[in-house]
């Protein structure tokens, strides 16, 4: 479907950041900024699926170049 453009290290960082942000949503149920933590869905999904729409838009990639 989408071309993979997120490298392994980048994927790990995105998944960790997404999980941390989403966990803040559940840890602080009465905080006024609680819903802002839902932004963690974006790095979590881009890390899990290995593709970033913004990278595609700007022609970037953190995947290693395969020599064939």
C-alpha positions in Angstrom: 0.0 0.0 0.0 2.5 2.6 1.2 6.2 2.5 0.6 8.2 2.1 3.7 10.2 5.2 4.5 10.8 4.9 8.2 14.0 3.2 9.3 14.4 0.8 12.2 15.8 3.2 14.8 13.2 5.8 13.8 10.4 3.3 14.1 11.5 2.3 17.6 11.6 6.0 18.7 8.2 6.6 17.3 6.6 3.6 19.0 8.1 4.6 22.3 7.0 8.2 22.0 3.5 7.1 21.0 3.2 4.7 23.9 4.4 7.3 26.4 2.1 10.0 25.1 -0.9 7.7 25.1 -0.1 6.4 28.6 -0.3 10.0 29.8 -3.9 10.1 28.7 -4.7 7.2 31.1 -2.4 8.2 33.9 -3.8 11.7 34.3 -7.6 11.3 33.9 -8.4 14.7 35.4 -5.8 16.8 33.6 -7.0 19.6 31.3 -4.4 18.7 28.7 -5.4 15.0 28.7 -6.8 15.0 25.2 -3.7 16.6 23.8 -1.9 13.3 24.7 -4.0 11.5 22.1 -1.5 13.0 19.5 0.5 9.9 20.5 -1.6 7.9 18.1 0.2 9.4 15.1 3.8 8.4 16.0 2.6 5.0 17.2 0.9 4.2 14.0 3.7 5.6 11.8 6.1 3.5 13.8 4.1 0.3 13.6 3.3 0.6 9.9 6.8 1.9 8.9 5.5 4.7 6.7 5.2 8.4 7.4 3.0 10.6 5.2 5.1 13.7 5.9 8.2 11.9 4.9 6.5 11.0 1.6 5.3 14.5 1.1 8.8 15.9 1.4 10.6 13.0 -0.3 12.5 11.9 2.9 13.4 8.4 4.1 15.3 7.0 7.0 15.4 3.5 5.6 18.8 2.3 4.6 19.4 2.2 0.8 19.6 -1.3 -0.5 22.3 -2.1 -3.0 21.2 -4.5 -5.6 
